[in-house]
Amino acid sequence: MFRIISGKWKAKKIAAPKNFEVRPTTDFAKEALFSILENKYDMQSISVLDLFAGIGSITLEFASRGCQNVTSVELNPKHTAFINTTASELDMALQINVQRGDVFDWLKKFRNKKSFEIVFSDAPFEMEEKKYHELISLVLNNKYLKENGVLIVEHQSRMKLDHPNLIDTRKYGNVSFSFFEPNKEDNQEL
């Protein structure tokens, strides 16, 4: 169970089927994250890429806040179906584009095709640290971020993600968000 915190569907509770193994971002952490983002971006005019979308907690939050262009990538077919169904029920189907697939394969396949203001990743917490670094490299080195964009990686607080593009890490209990700036133009061809 998670709830949409703000926007058109503020306080709407979303109940996932009991057999779904998911870990939606806590309300406390989500509220803090969106407070940061709404101070920097106009939600109505940005595009978002939600990686490891799960059952859509972050995707639906962006859409509820007026974001018209959210792409969600999730491997589990039950989860993608759930996001699509929920988006339809909440009249958000035109705002959300759900892509079923492995995030790493998807990032390799669609490199240099489209850029986003925000790329959000909530990989499984048990993912190895080297895979986090691979993910960061795939996003930063393949022009997934617009010039004013940000990559946000949700991870366990005990993991420290060192990277030259890291600009901030915010800790909320055992969950942290690390923020990465795009590569500078002259470094894009690495």
N, C-alpha and C positions, 0 to 999 in steps of 0.2 A: 504494500500500500504506500502510495506517495501522494502528495498534493501539489497542485499548481499554486505557487505563492502569490503571483501578481498578474495584472493584466485582465483581459476579457474574462478568463475563467478563474479568477482569484478565488482561492479556498476550495476549488473543485478537487475532490478526492478521487484518485484513480486506483482501483483495486486490480492487481494482476492475479491471474489464476494461481492457485496455491502451489502447483508443481513447477513454477518458474523459479529457477535459481538465479536471483538477481540481488544486487546491492545498490539500490537507488541512492544517489547523493542525498545526504540528510538535509532536512529543511533549513537548519541553522547554516550549514555550509553553502547551500544553494542561495539562500537569502544574501549572504555576505558576497558571494561571487557576483550575483546580478547587481548588487549595489555598486560594485567596482565597475562592471561593464556599462551600466546605464549612465555612469558619470563620464564615460569616454565615447560612447556610441549612441546614435539615434537608432533605436531598435527597428523602426519602420523602413530604414534605408540600407540595412546591411544584409550580407549573406553569411550563412553559418554552415560549417561542416561539423557534424557530431559523429565522432568515431567511437566504436564500441557502444552504440546507442542503447543497448539493453532493451528496456521496455519503454524508452522514450521520455524519461523524466526531464532531461535537459532539453531535448527537442521540443516537447510540448510547452515547456516554460518559455522558450524563445518565441514560439508561435503565439502563445497567449499574450505575450508582451508586444505583439504586432509585427514581428519579423516575418516578411513575406517569402523568404527564400532560405529554407533549412533543408540541407541534405543530410540524411542519417544513414550511416553504414553499420550494419549488424549482421553477424553470421547466422545466428539462430533463426530458422524460419518461423517458429512460433512467436518469437519476439517481434520480427518484422511484421507479421500478420497482426499482432496486437497493436503495434504503433499505427499501422494503416487503419485498422478498425476504429481505434480511439480517435485518430485525427478526423476520420469521417464523421463520427458521432458528435464531435465538438466543432464541426464545420471548419476544420483546418486543413482539409485534404489538398487544397490548392497551394498551401504554404509549405507543405512538407513533401519531400521526395525521398522515399525510403529505398535504399539500395541493399540487397542481400548479398553478402560476400565477406570473405576474410579481409580485414582492414589492410593488412600489409599488401596482399595481392591487389586490392582495389587502388591503393595509393600508387603502386607501380604501374598499373594499367592506365590510370587517368592523369599521370603526371603532366604538368604544363598545359592542361586543358582549361582549368577554371581556378580562379583565385577567390579567396574569402577574406572578410574582415576578421572573422573569428573561426579558429579551428579548435574544437574542444575534444579531448580524449579522456575517456574513463575506462582504461584497460583493466582487465581482471587484476586484482591486487597481487595475485600469485605470479604474475608475469615476471620473467627475469629482468634484471636491470639492463642488461645489454639489449633486450628487445625494446625497452623504453628509449634507449639511445638510437636504435635503428628507426623507430617511429619518428622521433624528433628530426633526425636527418632526412627521412623521406619527405616530411612536411616542409622543412626549411629549404631543402636543396631542389625542390621541384615546383617552386612558385605557387604553392597552395595558399600562401599568405599575400594579401595585398600590402602595399607599402605601409599603410597605417594599421596593418593587421597584428593579431596576437595569437599565438598557440598557447593553449592552456592545457596542462597535463594534470589530471587528478591522480594522486598516488598516496601510498601509505606515508605517514609523516616520518617514519624512521628511515625512509629512503631519501637520500640527498642526490638530486640530479644536477651534477656539475656540467655546465655547457657555456661556451662563450656568449651565446645569445640569451642566456637566462637573465631576466631583469628583476624578478621578484618571486618570492615564495610566501604564500600565506597558509598558516597552519590553523586548522579547526579540529581540535582533538586528534584522533588518529588519521585524519584525512588532511592532505595538503594540496594546494593548487600551485603549480609552478608555471610562471608566465615567461614566454620566450618571444623576443622580437624577430621580425623577418631578417634574413640575410641582407646585407647592404648590396646594392645593385652589382658592384664589381665582383662580389663573391658568389653570385648566383650560379655560375657555370661549373661548380665543383664536381 
